[in-house]
């Protein structure tokens, strides 16, 4: 038998909020907290909250755009609609954690340590979110770059020898 999951009061309030205010299904909430749907349903019953018949519902409400959309507008077991997914991932940093292994907090710390400037050209990055530069072999994040510097490194295939040859060529 697995160990039982204990929820904090804050988590219980969040479950109640998700279910009553954002109208998420028990399936969506169970995915969010990484527990079974039965666990969430049991908690709601113990809190005295009547359960909805979600299997009959053909629509879902996106918590980002607050629109009621058909279930086909959502990825399987996702609570945010397909249209809002990219902005939600940028806001929460979930894609960053998955792709680069860093959290939004770590990203912000790197950006602050670089004084909100590109790690190569040292220009202030204002136009958009800085690009995360990482070693393609080890996956280790090296720093944050502006779009131009990121493209330049990519065109040189992150090869230091090619970059040195380019520097020698420019300094002739």
C-alpha positions as CSV (number, residue, x, y, z in Angstrom):
1,X,0.0,0.0,0.0
2,X,1.2,3.5,-0.8
3,X,1.4,6.3,1.7
4,X,-1.5,8.6,2.2
5,X,-1.3,12.2,0.9
6,X,-1.9,14.8,3.6
7,X,-3.1,18.2,2.4
8,X,-2.4,21.5,4.1
9,X,-5.2,23.9,4.9
10,X,-4.1,26.1,2.0
11,X,-4.2,23.2,-0.4
12,X,-7.7,22.3,0.8
13,X,-8.8,25.9,0.2
14,X,-7.3,25.7,-3.3
15,X,-9.1,22.5,-4.0
16,X,-12.4,24.1,-2.9
17,X,-11.6,27.2,-5.0
18,X,-10.8,25.1,-8.1
19,X,-13.9,23.1,-7.8
20,X,-16.5,25.8,-6.9
21,X,-15.1,29.0,-8.4
22,X,-13.1,27.9,-11.4
23,X,-15.4,24.9,-12.1
24,X,-12.5,22.5,-12.7
25,X,-13.4,18.8,-12.7
26,X,-12.2,16.3,-10.1
27,X,-10.0,14.8,-12.8
28,X,-8.4,18.2,-13.5
29,X,-7.8,18.8,-9.8
30,X,-6.4,15.3,-9.3
31,X,-3.9,15.9,-12.1
32,X,-2.9,19.3,-10.6
33,X,-2.2,17.7,-7.1
34,X,-0.9,14.4,-8.5
35,X,-3.4,12.3,-6.6
36,X,-6.2,10.0,-7.7
37,X,-9.6,11.4,-8.7
38,X,-11.2,9.3,-5.9
39,X,-9.0,11.1,-3.3
40,X,-10.3,14.5,-4.5
41,X,-13.9,13.3,-4.6
42,X,-13.5,12.0,-1.1
43,X,-12.1,15.3,0.2
44,X,-14.9,17.3,-1.4
45,X,-17.5,15.0,0.2
46,X,-15.8,15.3,3.6
47,X,-15.9,19.1,3.1
48,X,-19.6,18.9,2.5
49,X,-19.4,20.0,-1.1
50,X,-21.9,18.3,-3.4
51,X,-20.3,16.7,-6.5
52,X,-21.2,17.7,-10.0
53,X,-22.0,15.3,-12.8
54,X,-19.0,16.2,-14.9
55,X,-19.2,13.3,-17.3
56,X,-22.4,14.7,-18.8
57,X,-20.8,18.1,-19.3
58,X,-19.5,18.8,-22.9
59,X,-17.8,22.1,-22.1
60,X,-15.1,23.4,-19.7
61,X,-14.2,26.8,-18.5
62,X,-10.6,28.0,-19.0
63,X,-9.3,29.7,-15.9
64,X,-7.0,32.0,-18.0
65,X,-9.5,33.5,-20.6
66,X,-12.6,32.6,-18.5
67,X,-14.5,31.4,-21.6
68,X,-16.7,28.3,-21.6
69,X,-15.3,26.2,-24.4
70,X,-15.9,22.7,-25.8
71,X,-13.7,20.0,-24.4
72,X,-12.0,19.7,-27.8
73,X,-10.4,23.1,-27.1
74,X,-8.4,21.6,-24.3
75,X,-5.5,19.1,-24.4
76,X,-6.3,15.8,-22.6
77,X,-6.3,16.3,-18.8
78,X,-5.3,20.0,-19.1
79,X,-7.2,22.7,-17.3
80,X,-6.1,25.6,-19.6
81,X,-7.4,25.8,-23.2
82,X,-5.0,25.2,-26.2
83,X,-5.0,28.9,-27.1
84,X,-4.0,30.0,-23.5
85,X,-1.4,27.2,-23.0
86,X,1.7,29.1,-24.3
87,X,1.0,32.2,-22.2
88,X,0.2,30.1,-19.2
89,X,3.4,28.2,-19.5
90,X,5.4,31.4,-19.8
91,X,3.6,32.8,-16.8
92,X,4.1,29.8,-14.6
93,X,7.4,28.6,-16.0
94,X,6.2,25.1,-16.4
95,X,7.7,24.7,-19.9
96,X,10.9,26.2,-18.7
97,X,11.2,23.6,-15.9
98,X,10.4,20.8,-18.4
99,X,12.8,22.0,-21.2
100,X,15.7,23.5,-19.2
101,X,15.3,22.2,-15.7
102,X,15.1,25.6,-14.0
103,X,12.2,27.2,-12.2
104,X,10.9,30.7,-12.8
105,X,12.6,31.8,-9.6
106,X,16.0,30.5,-10.8
107,X,15.4,32.2,-14.2
108,X,14.6,35.5,-12.4
109,X,17.8,35.1,-10.3
110,X,19.9,34.6,-13.4
111,X,18.4,37.6,-15.1
112,X,19.0,39.7,-12.0
113,X,22.6,38.5,-11.7
114,X,23.2,39.5,-15.3
115,X,21.7,43.0,-14.4
116,X,18.9,42.4,-16.9
117,X,21.4,42.4,-19.8
118,X,22.4,39.9,-22.4
119,X,25.3,37.7,-21.2
120,X,27.3,38.4,-24.5
121,X,26.6,41.9,-25.8
122,X,25.5,43.3,-22.5
123,X,22.7,45.3,-24.0
124,X,19.6,45.6,-21.9
125,X,17.0,43.1,-22.9
126,X,13.7,45.0,-23.3
127,X,12.1,43.7,-26.5
128,X,11.0,40.3,-25.2
129,X,11.8,37.5,-22.7
130,X,15.5,36.7,-22.9
131,X,16.5,33.4,-24.5
132,X,17.8,30.7,-22.3
133,X,21.2,29.6,-23.5
134,X,22.1,26.1,-22.6
135,X,24.7,23.5,-23.5
136,X,23.0,21.1,-26.0
137,X,25.1,18.1,-24.8
138,X,24.8,18.5,-21.0
139,X,21.6,20.6,-20.9
140,X,23.2,22.9,-18.3
141,X,22.0,26.5,-18.6
142,X,24.8,29.0,-19.3
143,X,22.9,32.2,-19.1
144,X,20.3,34.5,-20.8
145,X,20.8,36.1,-24.2
146,X,19.1,38.6,-26.4
147,X,17.6,37.2,-29.6
148,X,20.4,38.3,-31.9
149,X,23.2,36.7,-29.7
150,X,21.2,33.5,-29.3
151,X,20.7,33.2,-33.1
152,X,24.5,34.0,-33.7
153,X,25.5,31.2,-31.3
154,X,23.1,28.8,-33.0
155,X,24.4,29.7,-36.5
156,X,27.9,28.7,-35.2
157,X,26.5,25.5,-33.8
158,X,27.8,26.4,-30.3
159,X,31.2,25.5,-31.6
160,X,34.0,27.5,-29.8
161,X,36.5,26.7,-32.6
162,X,34.3,28.3,-35.3
163,X,33.7,31.3,-33.0
164,X,37.5,31.7,-32.5
165,X,38.0,31.6,-36.3
166,X,35.3,34.3,-36.7
167,X,37.1,36.5,-34.1
168,X,40.5,36.0,-35.9
169,X,38.8,36.8,-39.2
170,X,37.3,40.0,-37.8
171,X,40.5,41.2,-36.2
172,X,42.7,40.8,-39.4
